[in-house]
Amino acid sequence: MPLDDREKDILELLSYNESTSIKELSKKLFISEPTVRRDLTSLEAEGKVIRTHGGVLLKPLGLDENLPLYIREREHNDEKILIAKKAVSLIHDGNLIMLDSSTSSLSIIPFLKDFKEIIVVTNSAKASVMLGELKIKNYCTGGQLINNSLAFVGSHAEKYLKSFNADICFISVRTLTVEGILTDNAVEENNIRKVMLGASKRKVLLLDSRKIGKPCIHNLCSVEDITDIISEKSFSKNVYTAKAKLW
């Protein structure tokens, strides 16, 4: 297995555990313990992990940081597919669609291939490439690229989004609080989402039900500002208002 792939797999495993031993990593990744130690030395030098006695843990994120895209893409894939399939049922040919840079929005893209007349506007470099591969007409904002998420942010991206009138936008955030507030650690990406919501008639939150919980550092908006919530399963109605339709 190439070094980059091994390191990504190590980081993914660590994202699910507070601490993991070298022996456990060796067993789960089917590589030798000396190889694990060399990879951990490299990851420690890059500031991504912290070595402990006999083990290792993922370096805690800063308050304004999210997990890298390649790790988030592997989180709860089955749930994301269920959410994506529901989301596509809201799309019609002729729609102009906005997609944020979340992995939940990325999960929708493979299901857009049968539409003939849609246009997608996104701030995600990866989404734009995926759409292009499916020959779906799309516009990408450009702007300052956030390396961890491959998302464009900043005033240029925000101004570009304001030039469009969308039929529907799909966004996701790190958590929805029980009080009904959408929150995330990535402030600049939240600013992009706010513009997308303002530019769209229908405003759809893609929500893995596991994301209901304590707030992150930045509030995006209230569920009062959302028209639809799509989740993989139903959840308590005390976290959303009657105004937002639950799918």
Secondary structure, DSSP 8 states (H G I E B T S, - for coil): --HHHHHHHHHHHHHT-S-EEHHHHHHHHT--HHHHHHHHHHHHHTTSEEEETTEEEE----TT----HHHHTTTTHHHHHHHHHHHHTT--TT-EEEE-SSHHHHHHGGGGTT-SS-EEEESBHHHHHHHHHTT--EEE--SEEETTTTEEESHHHHHHHTT--EEEEEE--SEE-TTSEEEES-HHHHHHHHHHHHTEEEEEEEE-GGGBSS--SEEEEEGGG-SEEEESS---GGGS-TTSEE-
